[in-house]
Amino acid sequence: MSDLLYDKGHISFLEMLWGEGYLSPGGPEEVSRVLAGLDLTGKRVLDIGCGSGAITLSLAQDHGAEHVTGIDVEDDVVAAAIARIEAAKAAGEVTIQKVTPGPFPFEDAVFDLVFSKDSIIHIPDKDALARDAARVLTPGGWFAASDWLIASEPPTQQMQDYLALEDLGFAMATPARYRAALEAAGFQNIALTNRNGWYLDVARDELTLLKTQRESLAKAHGTEFIDHSIATWRAMIGVLETGEHCPHHIRAQKPG
C-alpha cells in the first residue's frame, strides 16, 4: 500500500470519475463557476493543490492567465502535472512545483489570483492559509476557491464514520471558520456559496456509476478498492443529505 494519499492508482480512479486531469468533481464547468466574474487575462495565478494539472493548464489556456504556478505536495500528482504541461508544450505559461506543507515559498505580492479547487481541505490551519494567501496576493487581488466544508463542529458520529472511510487527511472547516480566517487576514468582499445541493445530485450519479460498472472497475482497480469506494460514497451521500457535508465556493479580495 502506498503512503501517498493520491498515488497513481487513486489518480486513475478519480480521473475516471471526474475527467482526465481532474481529481475533484465538476470538471471545467465547475472551475468556470468558481471563477465567475473574474477576468484572468494577463494575470499571474497561484493554483494551490494542482493535482494532475488539468485545471492549472486550463487557467492559462482557457481563462487567459499570463502565467500559472501550480503547487502540490505529493510526487505522483506533481509528476502527472509536469507530464501534462510538457505534452501541451505549455512550459512558458505554466510552472508546476512540488512544495512542503507550510507557508508558500513565494515573495510577497507576486500573484493576482490565488485559486484552489477542493484542495485546501488538506490544510488544517485555515488562519495560516488565509494569511499566506493575503501575503502573496497583489493589492486588489482575489482568493477564489472551492472546498468541502462541514456545517458545524464538532462533527457528528455519522460524519466521523464517513471521514474514516475517506481516510484522506481531510481537515474540514465550517463556513463561519473560513469567514473568520479571511476577515482576520484582512480580506474584504467575502462570499461563501453553499454547493451542497449540486454535489448531492452529482454524488448520487457517481455512486450509480460505481455500482453499475463495479465488475469492470474492479478489474482495473481491485475488488477491495472498489467496494470500499462504494461504501465511502454511500456514507458521503448520507452526510450530504443531512447537509453536514456542504461544499462551498469561497471568494475574497485583498484590499487595494
Short mmCIF file of the C-alpha atoms (twelve columns), coordinates in Angstrom:
data_MODEL
# 
_entry.id   MODEL 
# 
loop_
_atom_site.group_PDB 
_atom_site.id 
_atom_site.type_symbol 
_atom_site.label_atom_id 
_atom_site.label_alt_id 
_atom_site.label_comp_id 
_atom_site.label_asym_id 
_atom_site.label_seq_id 
_atom_site.Cartn_x 
_atom_site.Cartn_y 
_atom_site.Cartn_z 
_atom_site.pdbx_PDB_model_num 
ATOM 1   C CA . MET A 1   0.000   0.000  0.000   1 
ATOM 2   C CA . SER A 2   1.367   3.410  -0.959  1 
ATOM 3   C CA . ASP A 3   1.893   6.019  1.742   1 
ATOM 4   C CA . LEU A 4   0.691   8.649  -0.714  1 
ATOM 5   C CA . LEU A 5   -2.847  9.944  -0.340  1 
ATOM 6   C CA . TYR A 6   -3.062  10.280 -4.126  1 
ATOM 7   C CA . ASP A 7   -0.905  7.620  -5.721  1 
ATOM 8   C CA . LYS A 8   -1.088  6.627  -9.400  1 
ATOM 9   C CA . GLY A 9   -3.945  4.190  -8.814  1 
ATOM 10  C CA . HIS A 10  -6.009  6.737  -6.898  1 
ATOM 11  C CA . ILE A 11  -5.329  9.377  -9.555  1 
ATOM 12  C CA . SER A 12  -6.510  6.991  -12.275 1 
ATOM 13  C CA . PHE A 13  -9.692  6.170  -10.351 1 
ATOM 14  C CA . LEU A 14  -10.598 9.809  -9.689  1 
ATOM 15  C CA . GLU A 15  -9.914  10.799 -13.284 1 
ATOM 16  C CA . MET A 16  -12.242 8.011  -14.387 1 
ATOM 17  C CA . LEU A 17  -14.983 9.654  -12.307 1 
ATOM 18  C CA . TRP A 18  -14.257 13.319 -12.920 1 
ATOM 19  C CA . GLY A 19  -12.345 13.588 -16.194 1 
ATOM 20  C CA . GLU A 20  -8.736  13.339 -17.279 1 
ATOM 21  C CA . GLY A 21  -6.611  15.594 -15.107 1 
ATOM 22  C CA . TYR A 22  -9.413  16.310 -12.614 1 
ATOM 23  C CA . LEU A 23  -9.201  14.982 -9.059  1 
ATOM 24  C CA . SER A 24  -12.377 16.651 -7.790  1 
ATOM 25  C CA . PRO A 25  -15.926 16.855 -9.164  1 
ATOM 26  C CA . GLY A 26  -17.445 19.199 -11.693 1 
ATOM 27  C CA . GLY A 27  -14.825 19.352 -14.425 1 
ATOM 28  C CA . PRO A 28  -14.104 22.561 -16.330 1 
ATOM 29  C CA . GLU A 29  -17.676 23.780 -15.834 1 
ATOM 30  C CA . GLU A 30  -17.289 23.919 -12.070 1 
ATOM 31  C CA . VAL A 31  -13.919 25.649 -12.411 1 
ATOM 32  C CA . SER A 32  -15.626 28.311 -14.522 1 
ATOM 33  C CA . ARG A 33  -18.283 28.742 -11.837 1 
ATOM 34  C CA . VAL A 34  -15.621 29.225 -9.158  1 
ATOM 35  C CA . LEU A 35  -14.082 31.938 -11.355 1 
ATOM 36  C CA . ALA A 36  -17.358 33.561 -12.440 1 
ATOM 37  C CA . GLY A 37  -16.964 37.321 -12.827 1 
ATOM 38  C CA . LEU A 38  -13.165 37.325 -12.547 1 
ATOM 39  C CA . ASP A 39  -11.028 38.320 -15.547 1 
ATOM 40  C CA . LEU A 40  -7.765  36.370 -15.581 1 
ATOM 41  C CA . THR A 41  -6.442  37.994 -18.743 1 
ATOM 42  C CA . GLY A 42  -2.774  38.801 -18.254 1 
ATOM 43  C CA . LYS A 43  -2.876  37.807 -14.587 1 
ATOM 44  C CA . ARG A 44  -0.432  35.770 -12.513 1 
ATOM 45  C CA . VAL A 45  -2.159  32.892 -10.739 1 
ATOM 46  C CA . LEU A 46  -1.228  30.517 -7.936  1 
ATOM 47  C CA . ASP A 47  -3.075  27.167 -8.047  1 
ATOM 48  C CA . ILE A 48  -2.952  25.545 -4.596  1 
ATOM 49  C CA . GLY A 49  -3.122  21.755 -4.840  1 
ATOM 50  C CA . CYS A 50  -2.755  21.500 -8.601  1 
ATOM 51  C CA . GLY A 51  -3.246  17.732 -8.639  1 
ATOM 52  C CA . SER A 52  -2.563  16.160 -12.018 1 
ATOM 53  C CA . GLY A 53  -2.602  19.522 -13.737 1 
ATOM 54  C CA . ALA A 54  -5.656  19.867 -15.974 1 
ATOM 55  C CA . ILE A 55  -7.067  22.818 -14.045 1 
ATOM 56  C CA . THR A 56  -3.684  24.536 -13.845 1 
ATOM 57  C CA . LEU A 57  -3.308  24.250 -17.618 1 
ATOM 58  C CA . SER A 58  -6.881  25.415 -18.171 1 
ATOM 59  C CA . LEU A 59  -6.370  28.563 -16.072 1 
ATOM 60  C CA . ALA A 60  -3.792  29.637 -18.647 1 
ATOM 61  C CA . GLN A 61  -5.147  28.262 -21.902 1 
ATOM 62  C CA . ASP A 62  -8.901  28.614 -21.363 1 
ATOM 63  C CA . HIS A 63  -9.116  31.508 -18.899 1 
ATOM 64  C CA . GLY A 64  -6.333  33.707 -20.213 1 
ATOM 65  C CA . ALA A 65  -3.928  33.876 -17.270 1 
ATOM 66  C CA . GLU A 66  -0.489  35.115 -18.274 1 
ATOM 67  C CA . HIS A 67  1.233   32.587 -16.043 1 
ATOM 68  C CA . VAL A 68  0.019   29.936 -13.595 1 
ATOM 69  C CA . THR A 69  2.117   28.355 -10.866 1 
ATOM 70  C CA . GLY A 70  0.681   25.047 -9.686  1 
ATOM 71  C CA . ILE A 71  1.844   23.632 -6.364  1 
ATOM 72  C CA . ASP A 72  1.281   20.278 -4.689  1 
ATOM 73  C CA . VAL A 73  2.930   18.173 -2.013  1 
ATOM 74  C CA . GLU A 74  2.989   14.635 -3.449  1 
ATOM 75  C CA . ASP A 75  5.338   13.166 -6.028  1 
ATOM 76  C CA . ASP A 76  2.807   11.249 -8.131  1 
ATOM 77  C CA . VAL A 77  0.461   14.165 -8.766  1 
ATOM 78  C CA . VAL A 78  3.353   16.556 -9.405  1 
ATOM 79  C CA . ALA A 79  4.847   14.119 -11.912 1 
ATOM 80  C CA . ALA A 80  1.474   13.742 -13.646 1 
ATOM 81  C CA . ALA A 81  1.017   17.514 -13.795 1 
ATOM 82  C CA . ILE A 82  4.511   18.108 -15.189 1 
ATOM 83  C CA . ALA A 83  3.929   15.462 -17.871 1 
ATOM 84  C CA . ARG A 84  0.628   17.117 -18.799 1 
ATOM 85  C CA . ILE A 85  2.217   20.553 -19.123 1 
ATOM 86  C CA . GLU A 86  5.105   19.166 -21.184 1 
ATOM 87  C CA . ALA A 87  2.704   17.321 -23.508 1 
ATOM 88  C CA . ALA A 88  0.771   20.553 -24.039 1 
ATOM 89  C CA . LYS A 89  4.041   22.445 -24.693 1 
ATOM 90  C CA . ALA A 90  2.877   24.963 -22.120 1 
ATOM 91  C CA . ALA A 91  6.023   25.340 -20.010 1 
ATOM 92  C CA . GLY A 92  6.109   29.056 -20.814 1 
ATOM 93  C CA . GLU A 93  2.621   29.530 -19.402 1 
ATOM 94  C CA . VAL A 94  2.564   27.055 -16.510 1 
ATOM 95  C CA . THR A 95  5.056   26.082 -13.817 1 
ATOM 96  C CA . ILE A 96  4.498   23.038 -11.607 1 
ATOM 97  C CA . GLN A 97  6.326   22.992 -8.301  1 
ATOM 98  C CA . LYS A 98  6.463   20.445 -5.503  1 
ATOM 99  C CA . VAL A 99  6.303   22.125 -2.098  1 
ATOM 100 C CA . THR A 100 6.340   21.037 1.508   1 
ATOM 101 C CA . PRO A 101 3.318   21.720 3.725   1 
ATOM 102 C CA . GLY A 102 3.561   25.141 5.326   1 
ATOM 103 C CA . PRO A 103 3.988   28.735 4.151   1 
ATOM 104 C CA . PHE A 104 4.034   29.269 0.398   1 
ATOM 105 C CA . PRO A 105 7.626   29.555 -0.910  1 
ATOM 106 C CA . PHE A 106 6.974   32.839 -2.723  1 
ATOM 107 C CA . GLU A 107 7.715   36.510 -2.182  1 
ATOM 108 C CA . ASP A 108 5.015   38.964 -1.092  1 
ATOM 109 C CA . ALA A 109 2.516   40.362 -3.623  1 
ATOM 110 C CA . VAL A 110 3.501   38.207 -6.623  1 
ATOM 111 C CA . PHE A 111 0.098   36.789 -7.659  1 
ATOM 112 C CA . ASP A 112 -3.083  38.498 -8.860  1 
ATOM 113 C CA . LEU A 113 -5.229  35.461 -8.046  1 
ATOM 114 C CA . VAL A 114 -4.846  32.650 -5.537  1 
ATOM 115 C CA . PHE A 115 -7.018  29.743 -6.682  1 
ATOM 116 C CA . SER A 116 -7.780  26.279 -5.339  1 
ATOM 117 C CA . LYS A 117 -10.178 23.546 -6.383  1 
ATOM 118 C CA . ASP A 118 -11.121 21.227 -3.486  1 
ATOM 119 C CA . SER A 119 -7.567  21.019 -2.188  1 
ATOM 120 C CA . ILE A 120 -7.358  23.283 0.869   1 
ATOM 121 C CA . ILE A 121 -9.418  20.631 2.675   1 
ATOM 122 C CA . HIS A 122 -5.978  19.128 3.366   1 
ATOM 123 C CA . ILE A 123 -4.693  22.283 5.132   1 
ATOM 124 C CA . PRO A 124 -5.725  22.164 8.821   1 
ATOM 125 C CA . ASP A 125 -4.746  25.735 9.757   1 
ATOM 126 C CA . LYS A 126 -7.245  27.910 7.872   1 
ATOM 127 C CA . ASP A 127 -5.967  31.069 9.578   1 
ATOM 128 C CA . ALA A 128 -2.420  30.480 8.354   1 
ATOM 129 C CA . LEU A 129 -3.775  29.651 4.890   1 
ATOM 130 C CA . ALA A 130 -5.730  32.916 4.727   1 
ATOM 131 C CA . ARG A 131 -2.771  34.981 5.962   1 
ATOM 132 C CA . ASP A 132 -0.399  33.421 3.453   1 
ATOM 133 C CA . ALA A 133 -2.873  33.841 0.589   1 
ATOM 134 C CA . ALA A 134 -3.194  37.527 1.505   1 
ATOM 135 C CA . ARG A 135 0.581   37.880 1.716   1 
ATOM 136 C CA . VAL A 136 1.314   36.579 -1.791  1 
ATOM 137 C CA . LEU A 137 -1.572  38.490 -3.409  1 
ATOM 138 C CA . THR A 138 -1.144  41.877 -5.014  1 
ATOM 139 C CA . PRO A 139 -3.346  44.680 -3.643  1 
ATOM 140 C CA . GLY A 140 -6.831  44.211 -5.066  1 
ATOM 141 C CA . GLY A 141 -6.107  40.569 -5.884  1 
ATOM 142 C CA . TRP A 142 -8.613  37.781 -5.318  1 
ATOM 143 C CA . PHE A 143 -8.749  34.496 -3.482  1 
ATOM 144 C CA . ALA A 144 -11.165 32.166 -5.299  1 
ATOM 145 C CA . ALA A 145 -11.602 28.558 -4.258  1 
ATOM 146 C CA . SER A 146 -13.952 25.674 -3.807  1 
ATOM 147 C CA . ASP A 147 -13.634 23.386 -0.824  1 
ATOM 148 C CA . TRP A 148 -15.511 20.688 1.082   1 
ATOM 149 C CA . LEU A 149 -16.856 22.235 4.295   1 
ATOM 150 C CA . ILE A 150 -18.665 20.930 7.344   1 
ATOM 151 C CA . ALA A 151 -21.841 22.623 8.547   1 
ATOM 152 C CA . SER A 152 -20.990 22.599 12.265  1 
ATOM 153 C CA . GLU A 153 -18.377 21.445 14.735  1 
ATOM 154 C CA . PRO A 154 -17.724 19.036 16.292  1 
ATOM 155 C CA . PRO A 155 -18.683 16.536 13.584  1 
ATOM 156 C CA . THR A 156 -21.469 14.076 14.238  1 
ATOM 157 C CA . GLN A 157 -20.727 10.365 14.511  1 
ATOM 158 C CA . GLN A 158 -22.157 9.943  11.000  1 
ATOM 159 C CA . MET A 159 -19.628 12.455 9.689   1 
ATOM 160 C CA . GLN A 160 -16.775 10.850 11.628  1 
ATOM 161 C CA . ASP A 161 -17.663 7.479  10.106  1 
ATOM 162 C CA . TYR A 162 -17.612 8.981  6.614   1 
ATOM 163 C CA . LEU A 163 -14.252 10.697 7.187   1 
ATOM 164 C CA . ALA A 164 -12.784 7.426  8.473   1 
ATOM 165 C CA . LEU A 165 -13.815 5.742  5.226   1 
ATOM 166 C CA . GLU A 166 -12.304 8.536  3.114   1 
ATOM 167 C CA . ASP A 167 -9.023  8.336  5.079   1 
ATOM 168 C CA . LEU A 168 -7.525  11.164 3.027   1 
ATOM 169 C CA . GLY A 169 -6.463  13.514 5.779   1 
ATOM 170 C CA . PHE A 170 -9.435  15.824 5.370   1 
ATOM 171 C CA . ALA A 171 -9.386  18.878 7.655   1 
ATOM 172 C CA . MET A 172 -12.894 20.201 7.040   1 
ATOM 173 C CA . ALA A 173 -13.894 23.582 8.480   1 
ATOM 174 C CA . THR A 174 -17.200 25.402 8.858   1 
ATOM 175 C CA . PRO A 175 -18.230 28.392 6.744   1 
ATOM 176 C CA . ALA A 176 -18.009 30.534 9.892   1 
ATOM 177 C CA . ARG A 177 -14.435 29.407 10.481  1 
ATOM 178 C CA . TYR A 178 -13.431 30.233 6.910   1 
ATOM 179 C CA . ARG A 179 -15.086 33.645 7.095   1 
ATOM 180 C CA . ALA A 180 -13.371 34.430 10.385  1 
ATOM 181 C CA . ALA A 181 -9.983  33.387 8.988   1 
ATOM 182 C CA . LEU A 182 -10.413 35.538 5.880   1 
ATOM 183 C CA . GLU A 183 -11.576 38.525 7.906   1 
ATOM 184 C CA . ALA A 184 -8.647  38.194 10.313  1 
ATOM 185 C CA . ALA A 185 -6.257  38.124 7.336   1 
ATOM 186 C CA . GLY A 186 -7.683  41.453 6.153   1 
ATOM 187 C CA . PHE A 187 -9.766  40.250 3.207   1 
ATOM 188 C CA . GLN A 188 -12.903 42.100 2.126   1 
ATOM 189 C CA . ASN A 189 -15.821 41.308 -0.183  1 
ATOM 190 C CA . ILE A 190 -16.007 37.827 1.324   1 
ATOM 191 C CA . ALA A 191 -18.618 35.488 -0.131  1 
ATOM 192 C CA . LEU A 192 -19.311 31.830 0.665   1 
ATOM 193 C CA . THR A 193 -21.765 29.948 -1.548  1 
ATOM 194 C CA . ASN A 194 -23.166 26.584 -0.460  1 
ATOM 195 C CA . ARG A 195 -22.941 23.939 -3.214  1 
ATOM 196 C CA . ASN A 196 -24.450 21.065 -1.212  1 
ATOM 197 C CA . GLY A 197 -27.482 20.577 -3.471  1 
ATOM 198 C CA . TRP A 198 -25.356 20.484 -6.610  1 
ATOM 199 C CA . TYR A 199 -22.907 17.921 -5.281  1 
ATOM 200 C CA . LEU A 200 -25.604 15.737 -3.725  1 
ATOM 201 C CA . ASP A 201 -27.031 15.178 -7.198  1 
ATOM 202 C CA . VAL A 202 -23.569 14.605 -8.680  1 
ATOM 203 C CA . ALA A 203 -22.557 12.176 -5.913  1 
ATOM 204 C CA . ARG A 204 -25.709 10.098 -6.453  1 
ATOM 205 C CA . ASP A 205 -24.811 9.790  -10.140 1 
ATOM 206 C CA . GLU A 206 -21.250 8.834  -9.190  1 
ATOM 207 C CA . LEU A 207 -22.496 6.087  -6.874  1 
ATOM 208 C CA . THR A 208 -24.735 4.748  -9.630  1 
ATOM 209 C CA . LEU A 209 -21.725 4.594  -11.944 1 
ATOM 210 C CA . LEU A 210 -19.633 2.788  -9.329  1 
ATOM 211 C CA . LYS A 211 -22.348 0.190  -8.735  1 
ATOM 212 C CA . THR A 212 -23.268 -0.413 -12.366 1 
ATOM 213 C CA . GLN A 213 -19.615 -0.565 -13.507 1 
ATOM 214 C CA . ARG A 214 -18.403 -2.455 -10.447 1 
ATOM 215 C CA . GLU A 215 -17.062 -5.501 -12.279 1 
ATOM 216 C CA . SER A 216 -15.048 -3.607 -14.874 1 
ATOM 217 C CA . LEU A 217 -13.786 -1.141 -12.286 1 
ATOM 218 C CA . ALA A 218 -12.750 -3.995 -10.005 1 
ATOM 219 C CA . LYS A 219 -10.649 -5.455 -12.816 1 
ATOM 220 C CA . ALA A 220 -8.847  -2.127 -13.187 1 
ATOM 221 C CA . HIS A 221 -8.537  -1.120 -9.536  1 
ATOM 222 C CA . GLY A 222 -9.176  -4.232 -7.460  1 
ATOM 223 C CA . THR A 223 -12.384 -5.514 -5.873  1 
ATOM 224 C CA . GLU A 224 -11.472 -4.381 -2.362  1 
ATOM 225 C CA . PHE A 225 -10.747 -0.828 -3.532  1 
ATOM 226 C CA . ILE A 226 -13.993 -0.505 -5.499  1 
ATOM 227 C CA . ASP A 227 -16.161 -2.000 -2.750  1 
ATOM 228 C CA . HIS A 228 -14.540 0.379  -0.268  1 
ATOM 229 C CA . SER A 229 -15.222 3.269  -2.650  1 
ATOM 230 C CA . ILE A 230 -18.886 2.286  -2.928  1 
ATOM 231 C CA . ALA A 231 -19.165 2.212  0.870   1 
ATOM 232 C CA . THR A 232 -17.453 5.617  1.035   1 
ATOM 233 C CA . TRP A 233 -19.839 7.161  -1.496  1 
ATOM 234 C CA . ARG A 234 -22.853 5.793  0.366   1 
ATOM 235 C CA . ALA A 235 -21.562 7.345  3.593   1 
ATOM 236 C CA . MET A 236 -20.794 10.611 1.822   1 
ATOM 237 C CA . ILE A 237 -24.287 10.819 0.364   1 
ATOM 238 C CA . GLY A 238 -25.656 10.318 3.869   1 
ATOM 239 C CA . VAL A 239 -23.861 13.419 5.202   1 
ATOM 240 C CA . LEU A 240 -24.695 15.364 2.055   1 
ATOM 241 C CA . GLU A 241 -28.360 14.537 2.628   1 
ATOM 242 C CA . THR A 242 -28.209 15.883 6.181   1 
ATOM 243 C CA . GLY A 243 -26.380 18.995 4.976   1 
ATOM 244 C CA . GLU A 244 -23.438 18.374 7.292   1 
ATOM 245 C CA . HIS A 245 -21.162 17.918 4.279   1 
ATOM 246 C CA . CYS A 246 -21.522 21.246 2.457   1 
ATOM 247 C CA . PRO A 247 -19.104 22.028 -0.373  1 
ATOM 248 C CA . HIS A 248 -18.746 25.778 -0.882  1 
ATOM 249 C CA . HIS A 249 -17.348 28.322 -3.275  1 
ATOM 250 C CA . ILE A 250 -15.184 30.812 -1.390  1 
ATOM 251 C CA . ARG A 251 -14.359 34.289 -2.681  1 
ATOM 252 C CA . ALA A 252 -12.480 37.172 -1.023  1 
ATOM 253 C CA . GLN A 253 -10.494 40.222 -2.107  1 
ATOM 254 C CA . LYS A 254 -7.320  41.735 -0.726  1 
ATOM 255 C CA . PRO A 255 -7.827  45.483 -0.209  1 
ATOM 256 C CA . GLY A 256 -6.382  47.615 -2.990  1 
# 
